[in-house]
């Protein structure tokens, strides 16, 4: 994580330098205009905000790194793959409900694109898919 913090600070410094160079270049490209009109504001402000956002991310990741009081498994050279593998939960590899849920989302989006009459059908299939997926362990062979 320390490497990520350093990379974000380097990125913030890079974008700040590029913003300064970009602004100076636009000033040199239009020597006859007043300073306010010679600066290309969209690029200068976008590069400056990109530098600020990179610095914000670097500051946040640095604070998280100091708050966790230790190195992550992926930061140590002696760590195994299983050390950084968290428990993600229980998933049903045989469940058909995610496919029905994806079909309902595509039906609702198709309703937005083609005709609004298709959207309530997609929402109804979505409700059925969510209820089926949530309650699939309450009946049948896999009831608990």
C-alpha positions in Angstrom: 0.0 0.0 0.0 3.0 2.3 0.6 3.8 1.8 -3.1 0.3 2.9 -4.1 0.6 6.0 -2.0 3.9 6.9 -3.6 2.5 6.3 -7.1 -0.4 8.5 -6.5 1.8 11.3 -5.2 4.1 10.9 -8.2 1.0 11.1 -10.4 -0.2 14.2 -8.6 3.1 15.9 -9.1 3.2 14.9 -12.8 -0.2 16.4 -13.5 0.7 19.6 -11.7 3.9 19.9 -13.7 1.9 19.2 -16.9 -0.7 21.8 -16.0 2.0 24.4 -15.4 3.7 23.5 -18.7 0.3 23.5 -20.6 -0.6 26.9 -19.2 2.8 28.4 -20.0 2.7 27.0 -23.5 -0.7 28.5 -24.2 0.6 31.8 -23.0 3.6 31.6 -25.2 1.5 30.5 -28.2 -0.6 33.8 -28.0 1.8 36.6 -27.2 -0.4 39.4 -28.5 -3.5 38.6 -26.4 -4.1 39.6 -22.8 -3.3 36.9 -20.2 -6.9 36.0 -19.5 -7.7 35.4 -23.2 -4.3 33.7 -24.0 -4.8 30.9 -21.5 -6.7 27.8 -22.7 -8.8 27.5 -19.6 -10.4 24.1 -20.2 -7.2 22.2 -20.5 -5.5 24.1 -17.7 -8.3 23.7 -15.2 -8.8 20.0 -16.2 -5.1 19.2 -15.6 -5.1 21.2 -12.4 -8.2 19.3 -11.1 -6.6 16.0 -12.1 -3.6 16.8 -10.0 -5.8 17.8 -7.1 -7.8 14.6 -7.4 -4.6 12.4 -7.5 -3.3 14.2 -4.4 -6.7 13.6 -2.7 -6.5 9.9 -3.5 -2.8 9.8 -2.3 -3.8 11.5 0.9 -6.7 9.1 1.5 -4.8 6.0 0.7 -1.9 7.2 2.9 -4.3 7.8 5.9 -5.8 4.3 5.4 -2.3 2.8 5.3 -1.3 4.5 8.6 -4.7 3.6 10.2 -4.4 -0.1 9.5 -1.1 -0.4 11.4 0.5 -3.0 9.3 1.3 -4.2 5.9 -1.2 -5.9 3.7 -0.4 -9.5 2.5 0.2 -8.3 -1.0 2.9 -5.9 0.2 5.1 -8.5 1.8 7.4 -10.7 -0.3 6.9 -13.8 1.8 3.1 -13.9 1.6 1.2 -16.7 0.0 -1.8 -16.3 -2.3 -4.1 -17.5 0.4 -3.1 -14.8 2.8 -4.9 -12.1 1.0 -7.9 -14.2 0.0 -10.9 -13.0 2.1 -14.1 -14.9 2.6 -16.5 -13.6 0.1 -19.6 -15.4 1.2 -21.6 -18.3 -0.1 -22.6 -18.5 -3.8 -24.7 -21.1 -5.5 -23.0 -22.3 -8.7 -26.2 -24.1 -9.8 -28.5 -21.0 -9.4 -30.4 -19.8 -12.4 -31.6 -16.6 -10.8 -28.7 -14.4 -11.8 -29.4 -15.2 -15.4 -33.1 -14.3 -14.9 -32.0 -11.1 -13.2 -29.7 -10.1 -16.1 -32.6 -10.8 -18.5 -34.9 -8.6 -16.5 -32.3 -5.8 -16.6 -31.8 -6.1 -20.3 -35.6 -6.1 -20.8 -36.0 -2.9 -18.8 -33.2 -1.2 -20.7 -34.7 -2.4 -24.0 -37.9 -0.9 -22.7 -36.2 2.5 -22.3 -34.7 2.2 -25.8 -37.6 0.8 -27.8 -40.8 1.4 -26.0 -42.0 2.3 -22.6 -44.5 -0.5 -22.6 -41.7 -3.0 -22.2 -40.3 -1.4 -19.0 -43.0 -2.6 -16.6 -42.6 -6.1 -17.8 -38.8 -5.9 -17.2 -39.5 -4.5 -13.7 -42.0 -7.3 -12.9 -39.4 -10.0 -14.0 -36.8 -8.1 -11.9 -39.0 -8.4 -8.8 -39.6 -12.1 -9.4 -35.9 -12.7 -10.0 -34.8 -10.9 -6.8 -37.4 -12.7 -4.7 -36.4 -16.0 -6.2 -32.7 -15.4 -5.7 -33.2 -14.3 -2.1 -35.4 -17.2 -1.1 -33.8 -20.0 -3.1 -32.5 -21.6 0.1 -35.9 -21.6 1.8 -37.5 -24.4 -0.2 -36.6 -27.5 -2.2 -33.5 -29.5 -1.9 -31.4 -26.7 -0.5 -33.7 -25.5 2.3 -32.0 -24.8 5.7 
